[in-house]
Amino acid sequence: MIAGMKEVIETINCVKKELDARGGLKTVIFAACGGSFSASYPARYLLNAESTMFHTAGYNSSEFVSATPKCVDRNALVICISTKATPETVEALNVAKKAGAITIGLTGYGDSLTAQSADYSIVYYHSDEWYEKPELMHQNSQGTALKIAFELLHQMQNYPYYDKAMDAFEKLPAIYHAAYKKVKQRAVKFAMTYKDDTVWNVMASGAAWESAYSDAFCFFQEMQAVHCVPVHTGEYFHGAFETTDKDLAILLLKSVGRTRPLDDRVERFLDQYAGHHYVIDASELGLDELDETVAEYFNGLLIHPVTKQFIAAMADIRMHPMSYRRYMWKFEY
């Protein structure tokens, strides 16, 4: 059994028993902030694509607290993610419980307030240098949320490709290990080429949208204090492409799966009208080795650590450590 799956199976088994006694599961909501919120996206994408029995949504924790959806009731499962105990996310757990929902806290620490505030808790692996450890790459928050999503589909509606998904989790560390080594020199060249750029677009589609979101808000803006706009490749031609020129730094993350034609269309346009763009392709990095019935749901899980490798290399060249913050954790905000 893959690492972390036993805890997920046991937790969802308990959740299902509770929900069955209440008339079944009708709503799954993920609530979190920042990188933790982006980590939930592949799980949400999977559930929205495959679920025939329940509705799935994602909320920033503050918005969830301020404008709690009326569907949060006894037939709802609310999953909150916070490495430690982001106050807004802890409050979201308390609000969900007060509304009658069953709650799961995903956290990096078993003694965190996130774990203590939820009905059930699952601890994921967390480290600043997680992307350098391929054997642990699906034990992070994103991987754990994705495992929960597959398990929900399996237990709630007998998802036919569950075994393919478990096999994909088994294969993914080796795929990432090969990709990690493959792009080492590319990451250095990328860093040298783009070290002076202060405005970026990051583009993706499908489950890889997680990577565009986290690259923009976490890696570029939070960790490098560089302006960055995440752009969905399906939305690019509805406004954002008017900013494209030969000098704009653009990072295109190409998916494996049904949304790849969106990414292909953008790449064709960039090749003709841009010139300062870089493409990271999940297919070229080995994701095609997974069964096509589930491969697309793993785009973010593979691309996310690869882009961390690229941007961390740029941080070294810029002498701006990924750990440095101007405001976060230093002031009241």
HELIX and SHEET records of a PDB file:
HELIX    1   1 MET A    5  ALA A   21  1                                  17    
HELIX    2   2 GLY A   34  ALA A   39  1                                   6    
HELIX    3   3 TYR A   41  GLU A   50  1                                  10    
HELIX    4   4 SER A   61  SER A   66  1                                   6    
HELIX    5   5 PRO A   87  LYS A   98  1                                  12    
HELIX    6   6 LEU A  113  SER A  117  1                                   5    
HELIX    7   7 TRP A  130  GLU A  132  5                                   3    
HELIX    8   8 PRO A  134  LEU A  136  5                                   3    
HELIX    9   9 SER A  141  GLN A  157  1                                  17    
HELIX   10  10 TYR A  162  LYS A  182  1                                  21    
HELIX   11  11 LYS A  184  TYR A  194  1                                  11    
HELIX   12  12 GLY A  206  ALA A  208  5                                   3    
HELIX   13  13 TRP A  209  SER A  214  1                                   6    
HELIX   14  14 ASP A  215  GLU A  222  3                                   8    
HELIX   15  15 MET A  223  GLN A  224  1                                   2    
HELIX   16  16 TYR A  236  HIS A  238  5                                   3    
HELIX   17  17 ALA A  240  THR A  243  5                                   4    
HELIX   18  18 ARG A  260  TYR A  273  1                                  14    
HELIX   19  19 LEU A  287  GLU A  289  5                                   3    
HELIX   20  20 ALA A  295  PHE A  298  5                                   4    
HELIX   21  21 ASN A  299  ARG A  318  1                                  20    
SHEET    1   A 5 HIS A  55  ASN A  60  0                                        
SHEET    2   A 5 THR A  27  ALA A  32  1                                        
SHEET    3   A 5 ALA A  76  ILE A  81  1                                        
SHEET    4   A 5 ILE A 102  THR A 107  1                                        
SHEET    5   A 5 TYR A 120  VAL A 123  1                                        
SHEET    1   B 4 HIS A 227  HIS A 232  0                                        
SHEET    2   B 4 VAL A 199  ALA A 204  1                                        
SHEET    3   B 4 ALA A 249  LYS A 254  1                                        
SHEET    4   B 4 HIS A 277  ASP A 281  1                                        
END                                                                             
